[in-house]
Amino acid sequence: MRSIIVAFPDIIHANKIRDVLLQSGYTVRGTATSGSMTLVQVTSNPGGGLVICGPLFPDMSAGHIQTLLPEDYDMLVLASSGAMNIGYEPRDGLYTLALPLRSKDLVASVQMLLDTRQMTSNIMMSEMRRTESPVKEAPLPKRSPEDQRIIERAKALLMNRNQMSEQEAHRFLQKKSMDNGWKLIDMAKAVLKSQDA
C-alpha cells in the first residue's frame, strides 16, 4: 500500500486534510509542517506514496520538495489559483488542485492518483511480460467517431480537473474500466456523468 503524507505549514490545516482522508478509509502515515519534515516522513515510509501539501513552506517550496522525492512518490499541491505557480513548474508526478475544494473532490483526486500510479506499475509489468513473450495479440476493434469523442471529452475533463497529462488520463480510464469489467466507452460516460452530479 502506498503511503500518504499530509504537509502544510499550518498544522490545523494539515490535520483537517488528514481527518477527511481518514474518514474516507485512507491511512495517513504522517503529517508535517515544513519541507524538511516532509522529506523525513517520506524517508520513514519507503515504497512509494503521495504527498499532499500546500505550495510553500517556511524552508522550501513544494516544487523543491518534489525534486527531492523518490521516483515512487507523487505530489498533490492544494493551493488557491493565485498561488498555483509559486516555486515550481509542471512535471511528472506533480499535480495541483485549486482551493477551495470539496472533500469529495479531494478524496476522488487522491484515489485517482493512487490508482494511476498502481496502474502505471501494472502496465509496465505487463509490457515487460509482453516483450518476453513472442505471442502476437489480435488488433483491437476500431471505435466509432462518436465513442472516440466521448472518450476524448472524459480525458479532457480528467486533465482539467486533476491536472493529468493526456496519457495519464487515458491510463486512468483504462484501469478503471478493467477494474469494473466495463468497456472503455462506458467508463468515459461514467466520468462525464460524475461531473454533472
Buried (B, 14 or more C-beta within 10 A) or exposed (E): EBBBBBBBBEEEBBBBBBEBBEEBEBEBBBBBBBBBBBBBBBEEBEEBBBBBBBBBBEBBBBBBBBEEBEEBBBBBBBBEEEBBEBBBEEEEBBBBBBEEBEBEBBBBBBBBBBBBBBBBEEEEEEEEEEEEEEEEEEEEEEBEEEBEEBBBBBBEBBBEBBBBBEEBBBBBBBBBBEEEEBEBBBBBBBBBEEEEE
